[in-house]
Amino acid sequence: MNLSRIVEHWAEHRPSRVALHFEGADLTYAELWKRVVRAARGLRVAKGERIAWLGYNHPDMLVLLFAAARCGAILVPLNWRLTAAEHRAILRDCQPRWLFSDAELAPAARALGIPLGSLDAQTGAAAAGTDDDELLLVYTSGTTGKPKGAVLTQAALLWNGYNSMHAHDLGQADHVLSTLPMFHVGGLNNQTVPALLAGATVTLHKRFEAGAWLAAVQARKPTLSLLVPATLQAVIAHRDWARCNLSSLRLLNTGSMVVPESLIRAFHERGVAVGQIYGATETAPIAIVLLREDAMRKVGSTGKPALHCEVKLVDGEICVRGPNVMRRYWNDPAATAQVLDHEGWFRTGDLARVDDEGYYWIVGRSKDVIISGGENIYPAELENVMADCPEIAESAVVGVADAKWGEAACAVVVRRPGAVIDEAAVLALFKDRLARYKHPRRVVFADALPKSALGKIRKHELKKLL
């Protein structure tokens, strides 16, 4: 038995039910299952082999996911916002047999040097996948600046689906509007894949655009959707916000650490309950959930542990255990041992408190990470770039409040004696090295950086100074 069997069963029980709506076209469960079977036969991969996807949101990526499950293969979704150099580093690490892409990103995919796969390839035999097989390999940069690949099994996605059904009261009658990028587990696994496991309908957008989201709510009348703080703000600021009929939405979910209460209340004032989901790539991601019935009275809380998760605080740090937690980091047993103990507890590095009713409230991060517009930015990556510049003696990157993105990267730079490097020259260092969203939004020059007695930069003090 494998994850794709659920799509097969929905194709048997409700063949004419629309599984996916994309760019004006419907794909029924029967049609989706036919495409999965055809793709699985054409993949020509052994169990455990990797296939990569570089593209915007597209039904083909979901077909590949279920085809990989049917074959026992592993899907590696690539963040299309990364540079070619970053993509090559990931591909060197995971060594995929095939790279698939959509039409728009096909030129970029061809330049990466991996054989291109086709969903219309000549059919062959498909290996038999199982729930215990590894299915999804999602890369997330670590505090060292080196990307780490979290390995999720088929069972992890199944149990995460159960957690989503609990979080959203998700069932066959629901209609999910999915616009966040599926190269993140947030866009893929919070609602999109769980909706297909539940037999619901998904309206899928290639990319998020505030006006398109509002138009789809008006025309398609979804019952559920998911937005991060930056996209919540974009929707609220759009000219069509006030006149859009939001009444079809039973629940809107959000996440991404601390969510500004003003954004949540703007939807509450329109009669839309806003729940929250807390998790990480390593937890597939659903770990803590704020249900619809608690949304209005617990604004700002991330809720209680998901139905199939255990959560505890160790010195304030959130630790998660459950069948949805990753199996390991790809090719990195040392990093795995740092966050997963022998009892299966995953240390998130995030800090929280629990109120007297058992609701969790996120208070900060112990990991050195900036979350900007729902994207993780790891200062070490930026600091590594600046370390190569002979005009910079030392540097540090911290997160600062940003009205549009919630948080943005700020680089604090100490020049070498006699150097004349300015802000424009510092920003130019990142071109073609890191994705645009990772670049600092601000550069500040200093005579020295605050340090501990052991020479460690005190970033907390630096943030206070900024």
KETOR-775675 format. One line per 5 residues: number of its first residue (from 1); their letters; for each residue x, y, z of C-alpha. Coordinates in nm, 2 decimals, always signed. Example, Ala and Ser with C-alpha at 12.3 -4.5 7.8 and 13.67 -1.06 7.14 Angstrom:
# residues 2
1) AS) +1.23:-0.45:+0.78; +1.37:-0.11:+0.71
This chain:
# residues 466
1) MNLSR) +0.00:+0.00:+0.00; +0.12:+0.35:-0.08; +0.00:+0.71:-0.07; -0.13:+0.71:-0.43; -0.38:+0.44:-0.34
6) IVEHW) -0.60:+0.71:-0.19; -0.63:+0.89:-0.52; -0.70:+0.56:-0.68; -0.99:+0.49:-0.44; -1.14:+0.84:-0.49
11) AEHRP) -1.12:+0.77:-0.87; -1.32:+0.46:-0.81; -1.58:+0.61:-0.57; -1.62:+0.96:-0.71; -1.47:+0.95:-1.06
16) SRVAL) -1.64:+1.27:-1.19; -1.55:+1.47:-0.88; -1.32:+1.76:-0.97; -0.98:+1.71:-0.80; -0.80:+2.01:-0.95
21) HFEGA) -0.90:+2.32:-1.12; -0.60:+2.50:-1.29; -0.60:+2.79:-1.54; -0.97:+2.74:-1.63; -0.96:+2.36:-1.68
26) DLTYA) -1.09:+2.09:-1.45; -0.92:+1.76:-1.38; -1.14:+1.49:-1.22; -1.02:+1.23:-0.98; -1.05:+0.97:-1.26
31) ELWKR) -0.84:+1.18:-1.49; -0.59:+1.25:-1.22; -0.55:+0.88:-1.14; -0.49:+0.80:-1.51; -0.22:+1.06:-1.53
36) VVRAA) -0.06:+0.92:-1.21; -0.05:+0.57:-1.35; +0.09:+0.68:-1.68; +0.35:+0.89:-1.51; +0.46:+0.61:-1.28
41) RGLRV) +0.51:+0.37:-1.57; +0.71:+0.63:-1.76; +0.94:+0.73:-1.47; +1.17:+0.43:-1.50; +1.32:+0.48:-1.16
46) AKGER) +1.42:+0.23:-0.89; +1.29:+0.25:-0.54; +1.46:+0.53:-0.35; +1.58:+0.71:-0.66; +1.52:+1.09:-0.68
51) IAWLG) +1.32:+1.29:-0.93; +1.33:+1.67:-0.91; +1.08:+1.94:-1.01; +1.16:+2.30:-1.10; +0.84:+2.49:-1.18
56) YNHPD) +0.56:+2.71:-1.06; +0.25:+2.55:-0.90; +0.11:+2.30:-1.16; -0.09:+1.98:-1.16; +0.21:+1.80:-1.30
61) MLVLL) +0.40:+1.84:-0.97; +0.11:+1.67:-0.79; +0.10:+1.40:-1.05; +0.47:+1.35:-1.00; +0.43:+1.33:-0.62
66) FAAAR) +0.17:+1.05:-0.64; +0.36:+0.88:-0.92; +0.67:+0.88:-0.70; +0.47:+0.73:-0.42; +0.34:+0.45:-0.65
71) CGAIL) +0.70:+0.37:-0.75; +0.87:+0.42:-0.42; +1.07:+0.71:-0.56; +1.15:+1.04:-0.39; +1.04:+1.38:-0.52
76) VPLNW) +1.27:+1.68:-0.47; +1.08:+2.01:-0.53; +1.32:+2.30:-0.61; +1.26:+2.65:-0.50; +1.23:+2.85:-0.83
81) RLTAA) +1.34:+3.16:-0.65; +1.69:+3.03:-0.59; +1.98:+3.10:-0.83; +2.13:+2.84:-1.06; +2.43:+2.80:-0.83
86) EHRAI) +2.20:+2.72:-0.54; +2.01:+2.47:-0.75; +2.33:+2.30:-0.86; +2.44:+2.26:-0.50; +2.11:+2.09:-0.41
91) LRDCQ) +2.13:+1.87:-0.72; +2.48:+1.76:-0.64; +2.37:+1.66:-0.30; +2.06:+1.45:-0.39; +2.17:+1.33:-0.74
96) PRWLF) +1.83:+1.30:-0.91; +1.78:+1.07:-1.21; +1.54:+1.31:-1.38; +1.45:+1.68:-1.36; +1.10:+1.78:-1.46
101) SDAEL) +0.99:+2.14:-1.52; +0.70:+2.34:-1.64; +0.72:+2.52:-1.98; +0.82:+2.86:-1.83; +1.12:+2.73:-1.64
106) APAAR) +1.23:+2.47:-1.89; +1.52:+2.68:-2.02; +1.65:+2.72:-1.66; +1.60:+2.35:-1.60; +1.80:+2.25:-1.92
111) ALGIP) +2.09:+2.46:-1.80; +2.13:+2.26:-1.48; +2.27:+1.95:-1.66; +2.03:+1.69:-1.53; +1.85:+1.47:-1.78
116) LGSLD) +1.50:+1.61:-1.84; +1.21:+1.38:-1.77; +0.87:+1.38:-1.95; +0.53:+1.28:-1.82; +0.46:+1.15:-2.17
121) AQTGA) +0.76:+0.91:-2.17; +0.74:+0.56:-2.31; +0.58:+0.34:-2.06; +0.76:+0.08:-1.86; +0.73:-0.12:-1.54
126) AAAGT) +0.68:+0.06:-1.21; +0.82:-0.05:-0.88; +0.58:-0.09:-0.59; +0.60:+0.18:-0.33; +0.50:+0.14:+0.03
131) DDDEL) +0.39:+0.38:+0.31; +0.73:+0.32:+0.48; +0.92:+0.45:+0.17; +1.08:+0.80:+0.16; +0.87:+1.02:-0.06
136) LLVYT) +0.96:+1.39:-0.03; +1.30:+1.55:+0.00; +1.27:+1.92:+0.08; +1.57:+2.14:+0.12; +1.59:+2.41:+0.38
141) SGTTG) +1.91:+2.61:+0.45; +2.06:+2.56:+0.79; +2.22:+2.81:+1.03; +2.56:+2.72:+0.87; +2.44:+2.84:+0.53
146) KPKGA) +2.45:+2.48:+0.39; +2.11:+2.35:+0.26; +1.98:+2.05:+0.45; +1.73:+1.81:+0.29; +1.45:+1.70:+0.52
151) VLTQA) +1.33:+1.35:+0.43; +0.96:+1.28:+0.47; +0.81:+0.93:+0.43; +0.48:+0.85:+0.26; +0.34:+0.77:+0.60
156) ALLWN) +0.45:+1.12:+0.72; +0.25:+1.28:+0.45; -0.05:+1.06:+0.53; -0.04:+1.14:+0.90; +0.01:+1.51:+0.82
161) GYNSM) -0.30:+1.48:+0.61; -0.49:+1.35:+0.91; -0.36:+1.65:+1.11; -0.48:+1.88:+0.84; -0.82:+1.73:+0.83
166) HAHDL) -0.84:+1.79:+1.20; -0.71:+2.14:+1.17; -0.95:+2.25:+0.90; -1.24:+2.01:+0.96; -1.15:+1.91:+0.60
171) GQADH) -1.38:+1.68:+0.41; -1.51:+1.58:+0.07; -1.74:+1.88:+0.04; -1.46:+2.13:+0.08; -1.30:+2.34:-0.19
176) VLSTL) -0.94:+2.46:-0.12; -0.79:+2.77:-0.29; -0.42:+2.70:-0.31; -0.19:+2.98:-0.41; +0.13:+2.95:-0.20
181) PMFHV) +0.43:+2.79:-0.36; +0.43:+2.41:-0.34; +0.81:+2.38:-0.32; +0.75:+2.46:+0.04; +0.57:+2.21:+0.27
186) GGLNN) +0.35:+2.50:+0.37; +0.20:+2.53:+0.02; +0.21:+2.16:-0.06; +0.11:+1.99:+0.27; -0.10:+2.23:+0.48
191) QTVPA) -0.40:+2.20:+0.26; -0.33:+2.10:-0.10; -0.22:+1.73:-0.06; -0.46:+1.68:+0.24; -0.75:+1.81:+0.03
196) LLAGA) -0.68:+1.54:-0.24; -0.65:+1.28:+0.04; -0.99:+1.39:+0.17; -1.15:+1.38:-0.17; -1.20:+1.76:-0.19
201) TVTLH) -1.15:+2.00:-0.47; -0.84:+2.22:-0.51; -0.83:+2.54:-0.72; -0.46:+2.58:-0.79; -0.29:+2.91:-0.89
206) KRFEA) +0.05:+2.91:-1.06; +0.17:+3.19:-0.82; +0.01:+3.41:-0.56; -0.12:+3.74:-0.67; -0.35:+3.93:-0.44
211) GAWLA) -0.60:+4.04:-0.71; -0.62:+3.68:-0.85; -0.68:+3.54:-0.50; -0.97:+3.78:-0.44; -1.11:+3.71:-0.78
216) AVQAR) -1.10:+3.34:-0.72; -1.27:+3.37:-0.38; -1.55:+3.57:-0.55; -1.59:+3.34:-0.85; -1.49:+2.99:-0.73
221) KPTLS) -1.63:+3.03:-0.37; -1.37:+2.82:-0.19; -1.43:+2.71:+0.17; -1.07:+2.71:+0.28; -0.74:+2.89:+0.19
226) LLVPA) -0.40:+2.96:+0.33; -0.20:+3.28:+0.34; +0.12:+3.39:+0.52; +0.15:+3.73:+0.68; +0.30:+3.90:+0.37
231) TLQAV) +0.02:+3.77:+0.14; -0.25:+3.85:+0.41; -0.12:+4.21:+0.40; -0.12:+4.22:+0.01; -0.48:+4.10:+0.00
236) IAHRD) -0.60:+4.35:+0.26; -0.42:+4.64:+0.08; -0.56:+4.54:-0.26; -0.82:+4.78:-0.42; -1.07:+4.49:-0.45
241) WARCN) -1.05:+4.39:-0.08; -1.35:+4.60:+0.04; -1.59:+4.48:-0.23; -1.50:+4.12:-0.25; -1.75:+3.87:-0.11
246) LSSLR) -1.56:+3.65:+0.14; -1.87:+3.46:+0.27; -1.77:+3.13:+0.12; -1.46:+3.10:+0.33; -1.54:+2.88:+0.64
251) LLNTG) -1.18:+2.92:+0.76; -0.86:+3.10:+0.65; -0.54:+2.96:+0.79; -0.21:+3.13:+0.84; +0.13:+3.07:+1.00
256) SMVVP) +0.49:+3.17:+0.97; +0.59:+3.22:+1.34; +0.44:+3.53:+1.50; +0.15:+3.67:+1.29; +0.05:+4.04:+1.34
261) ESLIR) -0.28:+4.05:+1.51; -0.39:+4.35:+1.30; -0.39:+4.12:+0.99; -0.60:+3.86:+1.16; -0.85:+4.11:+1.29
266) AFHER) -0.90:+4.26:+0.95; -1.04:+3.92:+0.83; -1.23:+3.87:+1.15; -1.40:+4.21:+1.09; -1.51:+4.06:+0.75
271) GVAVG) -1.66:+3.76:+0.92; -1.38:+3.52:+0.83; -1.23:+3.31:+1.11; -0.85:+3.29:+1.09; -0.68:+2.98:+1.23
276) QIYGA) -0.31:+2.92:+1.27; -0.07:+2.64:+1.20; +0.27:+2.60:+1.35; +0.53:+2.36:+1.21; +0.85:+2.32:+1.02
281) TETAP) +0.97:+2.15:+0.71; +1.08:+1.87:+0.93; +0.73:+1.82:+1.07; +0.57:+1.80:+0.73; +0.47:+2.07:+0.86
286) IAIVL) +0.15:+2.05:+1.08; +0.24:+2.03:+1.45; +0.03:+2.28:+1.65; -0.31:+2.41:+1.53; -0.56:+2.68:+1.62
291) LREDA) -0.91:+2.55:+1.53; -1.19:+2.76:+1.39; -1.39:+2.75:+1.71; -1.10:+2.91:+1.90; -0.99:+3.16:+1.64
296) MRKVG) -1.18:+3.46:+1.76; -1.10:+3.43:+2.13; -0.74:+3.32:+2.10; -0.61:+3.57:+1.84; -0.23:+3.54:+1.81
301) STGKP) -0.21:+3.19:+1.96; -0.10:+2.90:+1.74; -0.33:+2.67:+1.93; -0.28:+2.32:+2.07; -0.09:+2.01:+1.95
306) ALHCE) -0.23:+1.86:+1.62; -0.43:+1.55:+1.66; -0.15:+1.31:+1.58; +0.14:+1.50:+1.74; +0.30:+1.53:+2.08
311) VKLVD) +0.45:+1.86:+2.17; +0.65:+1.97:+2.48; +0.87:+2.26:+2.58; +1.22:+2.20:+2.69; +1.37:+2.52:+2.84
316) GEICV) +1.11:+2.70:+2.64; +1.20:+2.53:+2.31; +0.92:+2.35:+2.11; +0.99:+1.98:+2.07; +0.76:+1.77:+1.84
321) RGPNV) +0.71:+1.39:+1.81; +0.48:+1.21:+1.58; +0.45:+1.00:+1.27; +0.46:+1.32:+1.06; +0.82:+1.41:+1.17
326) MRRYW) +1.10:+1.37:+0.92; +1.30:+1.05:+0.91; +1.64:+1.22:+0.87; +1.84:+1.49:+0.69; +1.97:+1.36:+0.35
331) NDPAA) +2.34:+1.27:+0.37; +2.38:+1.44:+0.70; +2.37:+1.21:+1.00; +2.54:+1.47:+1.22; +2.28:+1.73:+1.16
336) TAQVL) +2.01:+1.47:+1.21; +2.15:+1.38:+1.55; +2.15:+1.74:+1.66; +1.77:+1.78:+1.62; +1.63:+1.42:+1.65
341) DHEGW) +1.68:+1.23:+1.97; +1.66:+0.85:+2.02; +1.30:+0.88:+2.14; +1.19:+1.06:+1.82; +1.16:+1.41:+1.96
346) FRTGD) +1.25:+1.69:+1.70; +1.39:+2.00:+1.85; +1.25:+2.29:+1.64; +1.47:+2.57:+1.78; +1.16:+2.79:+1.82
351) LARVD) +1.05:+2.92:+2.16; +0.70:+2.93:+2.30; +0.49:+2.96:+2.62; +0.17:+2.77:+2.71; -0.12:+2.95:+2.88
356) DEGYY) -0.34:+2.80:+3.15; -0.58:+2.65:+2.89; -0.30:+2.46:+2.71; -0.27:+2.70:+2.41; +0.08:+2.77:+2.27
361) WIVGR) +0.20:+3.12:+2.19; +0.52:+3.16:+1.98; +0.76:+3.40:+2.14; +1.07:+3.38:+1.93; +1.34:+3.17:+1.77
366) SKDVI) +1.65:+3.03:+1.91; +1.78:+2.95:+1.57; +1.95:+3.23:+1.38; +1.68:+3.27:+1.11; +1.49:+3.56:+0.95
371) ISGGE) +1.14:+3.50:+0.81; +1.06:+3.75:+0.54; +0.73:+3.72:+0.35; +0.70:+3.35:+0.46; +1.05:+3.27:+0.33
376) NIYPA) +1.34:+3.16:+0.56; +1.66:+3.36:+0.53; +1.96:+3.22:+0.71; +2.21:+3.50:+0.80; +2.51:+3.26:+0.76
381) ELENV) +2.44:+3.24:+0.38; +2.47:+3.62:+0.35; +2.76:+3.64:+0.59; +2.95:+3.38:+0.38; +2.91:+3.59:+0.07
386) MADCP) +3.04:+3.91:+0.25; +3.33:+3.71:+0.39; +3.47:+3.67:+0.04; +3.50:+4.05:-0.01; +3.85:+4.18:+0.07
391) EIAES) +3.71:+4.53:+0.16; +3.50:+4.39:+0.44; +3.67:+4.31:+0.77; +3.36:+4.15:+0.93; +2.99:+4.15:+0.90
396) AVVGV) +2.67:+4.03:+1.06; +2.32:+3.99:+0.93; +2.01:+4.03:+1.15; +1.64:+4.06:+1.10; +1.47:+4.40:+1.13
401) ADAKW) +1.10:+4.49:+1.12; +0.96:+4.56:+0.77; +0.62:+4.70:+0.70; +0.57:+4.49:+0.38; +0.75:+4.16:+0.45
406) GEAAC) +0.72:+4.14:+0.83; +1.09:+4.11:+0.87; +1.39:+4.19:+0.64; +1.76:+4.12:+0.64; +1.99:+4.40:+0.75
411) AVVVR) +2.37:+4.37:+0.69; +2.60:+4.54:+0.94; +2.94:+4.58:+0.79; +3.28:+4.68:+0.93; +3.51:+4.81:+0.65
416) RPGAV) +3.88:+4.72:+0.64; +4.11:+5.01:+0.70; +4.13:+5.23:+0.39; +3.83:+5.05:+0.22; +3.57:+5.27:+0.05
421) IDEAA) +3.30:+5.01:-0.02; +2.95:+5.16:+0.00; +2.59:+5.02:+0.03; +2.55:+4.97:-0.34; +2.87:+4.77:-0.37
426) VLALF) +2.78:+4.55:-0.07; +2.44:+4.47:-0.23; +2.60:+4.39:-0.56; +2.80:+4.11:-0.39; +2.48:+3.90:-0.37
431) KDRLA) +2.38:+3.93:-0.73; +2.37:+3.58:-0.89; +2.50:+3.43:-0.56; +2.18:+3.42:-0.37; +1.81:+3.44:-0.45
436) RYKHP) +1.68:+3.80:-0.46; +1.45:+3.76:-0.16; +1.76:+3.68:+0.06; +1.94:+4.00:-0.02; +1.97:+4.26:+0.25
441) RRVVF) +1.71:+4.53:+0.23; +1.94:+4.76:+0.43; +2.32:+4.80:+0.48; +2.46:+4.97:+0.79; +2.83:+5.05:+0.84
446) ADALP) +2.98:+5.03:+1.19; +3.32:+5.08:+1.34; +3.29:+4.74:+1.53; +3.04:+4.47:+1.62; +2.93:+4.40:+1.97
451) KSALG) +3.09:+4.07:+2.09; +3.11:+3.84:+2.38; +3.42:+3.76:+2.58; +3.47:+3.47:+2.35; +3.45:+3.68:+2.04
456) KIRKH) +3.09:+3.57:+1.94; +2.89:+3.85:+1.78; +2.60:+3.95:+2.01; +2.32:+3.98:+1.76; +2.06:+4.06:+2.02
461) ELKKL) +2.26:+4.37:+2.11; +2.31:+4.45:+1.75; +1.93:+4.44:+1.69; +1.88:+4.67:+1.98; +2.13:+4.92:+1.84
466) L) +1.95:+4.91:+1.50
